[in-house]
Amino acid sequence: RITAFDVETRAIVERPHVRINLLSSRLIPIVFTKLLAFRHARSFAFAGDDKELLALRHSGQGYFPNYDNDYLLVPIKKDPHEVGILRFRPPTYASDRTDTTANVRYWSISLGTLDTKSPSTLRDRDALVAEDGFVYLLVGERTDSADETPYNLIPWNLPGQKALLLYRNLLTSPGFERAIGQVPVAQEEAGFSKQVNELLGDFAPKGMVISAEEFRANGFKALREAAASE
């Protein structure tokens, strides 16, 4: 039950007249949110068949945004015989509520559908970090490789060939020089660029789509070679 009251006097007042409001139904907000998220994701994603995976800063619209969250979005398109490989240097995260020295309170990366479902998420505490300080990701089916780099699996447990990787930083420290918040929010007409890579450096998720056969032979070698040539 809802009681209406005057915010200044705190006196209980008569409730406003009850009227039919379509937006109060459960269905309309859900549909609206999904359509909005799909529109924003589709506007930036899958402009071509380039196998390079680039990130952009997303406004968070349709992805439960709030003042404390910053998002990078990486559209990925792959065939069944392919995998996505990415790497990034993770920010330090808070060990407990009293830890104010970390870069962020929390970070995570999720694989999601265009209607904002996220069937797979890797969170900071569960991530394997390689000896070189990077988090390596394989998006697809777990695949053995001659490369012994420890990697994190994000299974492709969704239909179709298109998905979105959603990288989230929560409560970023004001002193963190590679904060996502310094990256301008991408505009639809701007398309993709390497602006995120330029501003965030190794802290930006970077990757490519390769065949599963190539991954079995070389693992993440292509990512390290690409970074060395920059």
N, C-alpha and C positions, 0 to 999 in steps of 0.2 A: 504494500500500500504506500501511496505517496501523499505526504502532507506538504502543503504550500505554506511558506511563511515570508514575512517581510524581513529582508536582510538587515535593515537598520533598527527596527523596533523589536525584531524577533517574535512579533505577534503572529499567531496562526491566522491565515487569511483563506478566503474561499478559493478553491482550486479553479484554474482556468477551465473554460468550457471544453469538454472532450469532443474532439472532432476526428474524423477519419484522416489518417496521415499515411500515405503509401510508404513513405520512407521509414515508418516505424515497424514495418513488417520485417521478418527475419530474412526474407529472400532478396529484397531489393538491395540492401547494403552489400550483401555478399556478391551479387552479380555485378554491381557497380564497381566494387573494389577490384574484382578479377578483370573486368574489361579495361579499367584504367591501368592496371599493372601490365596487362597484355599490350596495350597501346604503347606505353612507354618503353617496354622491353623491345617490341618489334621495331620501334622507330630507330633505335640505335643498332640493333643486332642484325647479323647475317647479311651485311651489305654485299658480300661477295663470297667467293669460295677460297679466300686466302686462308692458309693453314696456320698463320701466325695468330696467337691468342693475345689480344690487347685488352687492357682494362680501361674503364672510364669511371669518373665519379658520378654516381647516380644520386638523385635527390632523395631517394628513399621512398618516393611516392608509390603507394601500393605495397610497400614492404615494412609496414609497421614502423614508420619513422618516429623519432623523437629527438629532442635537443642533444642527447648524449651519444647518439649513434652516427657514425660516418660509414658510407658504403662505397665500395668499388664493385663494379659489375663486369664480368668477363663472359660474353656470349661464346658458346662453344657448339660447333656442329661437327659430328663425326659419323662415319659409317660403322657398321657392326664389326668390321675387321680392323678398325682403327682405335687408337687410344689418345687421350689428351695428356700431355706432360707439362707440368708447371713447376716453378720454384720461386720462393721469395724469402727474404730475411725477416723473421718474425719480430715484432716489437716485444719488449719485455712486458710481462703482465703481473698484476698484483697477486701476491701470495695469500693475502688475507685483507680484510676490510681496513686495517690500519696501515697498510703498505701504500705510501704516497710517493715512492721513488720510481715506480715503474712507468714505462711509456704509456701503457693503457691499462684500464681495469680488466679488460677481457678482449680477446679476439677470436674469431671463428671464420670458417669458410664453408659454405653450403652449396650443394648442387640442387637447383630448383627448376621447376617447370615454368612456362611462361605465364601461368595463372597463379604464381607465387607459392605453390606447394614446395616444400623442401624435404624430400625423403632422406637426404643424407647430409650430415653436418660433421665437420671435424672441428673440435674446440681446442683451445690453446693447451690445456693440460694433458690432452691425449695425443698431441702431435709428436711424431718422431723428428728430431732435429739432427741433421747429419754433422759430421766433424767439421765441415766448412762453415757451419752456422746457418745453413739454409734448410727450409722445409721443402721437401720434394713431394709432389703430388702426382699420382697416376689416376686418371679419370677413365673408368672403363672396368674391364674384368681384370682380376689379379693375374699378373703375367710374370713368369720367371724371366730373369735376365742375367746376362754375363756380368753386367754392372752390379757391384755389390753395395751401391749407395742405398742406405735404408730409406724407404719411401712410405708415404701415407696413401692408402687406397680410398678413393671416393667412388663407390660402385655406381654404375650407370643403371640404376633400378627404376627407370621410367621409360615410357614408350616414345617412339620417334627418334629423330636424329638431332634435335635441337634442345639445348638446355642453357641455363644461366648459372654461372658460378658467382655467388654473392659473398664478398669478403667484407667482414664487419669489424670495426674498431669501436669499442665502447669506452666512454670517459677518457679521452686522450689527454695526457699531461700537457699543460701550456708550454712546457719547455722542450717538447719532442720536435726535433727539426724535420722529421719526415712524416709529419702528421697528414692524414688524408684531407683534413679540413683546408689545407692550403691550396688544394687542387680545385679549380673552378668546376662547378657543376656542368656537365656536358649538355649542350643544347642540340636539339634534333638536327638542325641544319649544319652543325659543325662536323658531324661524322666522327670517324675514329682518327686519332693521332697518337703520337708517342709522348704526349704531354705528361701523362701520369708517370711514365718511366723517367722522364727528365727531372721531375720534381721530387719523386720518391726514391729514385735510384733502385738499389737492391731490395728495398722494402715494398716495391710494386710487384704483384704477381705477373710473371711473364711466362709464356709457354708457346706450344705449338701442337698441332695434331699430326701424328705419324702413324704408320702402320704398326700393328702388333708385332709383325715379323721384325721390323726395324728395332722396336723396343727390346725384343728378346736378344737381338745381336749387340745393341749398343747402349741400352738403357737411357740415361739422361745425358749422354755425351753431347748430343746436339745442343742442349741448353747451355752447357758450359762453354762450348765452342762459340756460340752466338754471343755470350756475355764477354768473352775474351776479345772478340772482334769489334765490340762497341767502342 
